[in-house]
Amino acid sequence: MSAAAAVLALTLISRAGDTPTANPFLAVLSTITQAELPAKAADLVAQADAKHQQQTTIDVVKAAVGLNPAAAAVIVGSIAQKTPAMAAIAASTAAGLVPDQAVAIARAAAAAAPRQAGKIVEAICRVLPTAYAEIAGAVADVVPGAGKEILAGVSAGIPALKGPIDNILLAGKGSVPSVNTVLDQVKITESPGSLEPAAGGTIPGGTVPAPTISSALVHPVVNPPYVVPPPSPVNYGSPGSPGNSGQVPPGGRITTPP
């Protein structure tokens, strides 16, 4: 199944509690052109009542991105601009659908809703924890004055990094280093495997897949046995007596050269 087909398959359902239901916005968004998709998605989110706005955002993003995965960043930016409070939900949902566009999605969301920079970083880090440095750096480029909020978002999204980040900030004695500087130092202390999402953990609009086992562990490669190479021919001749010299080939008899 192609990536686009996989994304589209996810748009066909939404979740009400634990019960899968048909995505109510897919039919509506399927009737408009791709050029109209971002604006229509933003309208649907903005028109939702406060009680259902979060779920509406998840369902709308799933449907819109499923119909046009290449426009994920534009769709999220449009929603974030019209309804800033839903920027983080829209960004994390889209990033979960098309992880290869996560940096572009983070940039678009932060540019459209700069006051939500920290929440955007936190939400995407919960979905894609191993991409925290790229996500935080991208948002810092767009909203350079939000360094403190961005680092707080990384800490909240990935609790394992809170201690290292806090220690670096304390060492700064009140001054906040750049986001990239802090995260470069954090990488040095990062524990292998500490950033992996929990198996079966929930994320906005979906679930984190269980970690996969390398095929090399399931089907180990067995190399052929080591074969000792045959010994080199041995010269039994007397030094200085060419006529008495001879070589014994491996497994053979002494032969005297003519």
Phi, psi and omega in degrees: 000132180288164180298318180296319180293323179295318178296316180298323180298324180289337182283345185287343180232154169232176183235126172250098189070238179252008184257116178295135176226164179294140178293117186287349185256353182295317181297319181295312184287339180287344184269355183250167180284160179296330178294329181273350188301311182300315181294319180294320178299318179296321179296317182298320179292316182296328183278347182290146177288158187303324183295326185248008187294323179296312179294324177298317179300315180299312183293319180294316180296317178302314182292313184293314179292325177296325180284329180212079183302327182294341182261017185305314182295320180293320178298313180296318179299321180294317178295316181297323181291321183277327180225081185304327182297339180260008183300314183293318179296315180297316183294315182291324178295314180294319180297326177292331180279319181229077184302331180291348178252013187300319181295316179296322178295316179298316179299313183296317180295316181292322179295324181279331182223071186300331179289347179260015186306311181297318181291325178296314179297314180302313184296317181288324178297328178293330181272319183232070186298328182287349180259018188302319184294316180294319180294310181297319179296320179296317180291323178296326177295324182278322181235075187297338181273004184252029183304315181298316180293323180294315179295323176295325178294320177297316181298319181288323181284330181228087184306332181296340182263356183298314181300307178302318180295315179300318181296320179293320180292322178295323179293337179283353177052051174100332179274139182261111177296169178296156180302315181296322179297315180297313185289332174297322178288325179296322181301329181294326183262001184294132179274132178302132178085352184286345184259359182290138177295148179293143180298126178075009180291151182271148175227167178302113175082018180175195179229152176279126181294150177293148180297145180267156179258132181302139179297336179292335178277328180282319180236080183296148179273125180257116181281154178295156182296151180286130180252126180289127181292151179294150181291158178285152178304143182253133179268120181255011181285159178277139178302133178081000179240079184302329183289340180261001184281155178193165180235142176257107177290156180305122177074012183241193181254173179286133177239140181254125180293149180294000000 
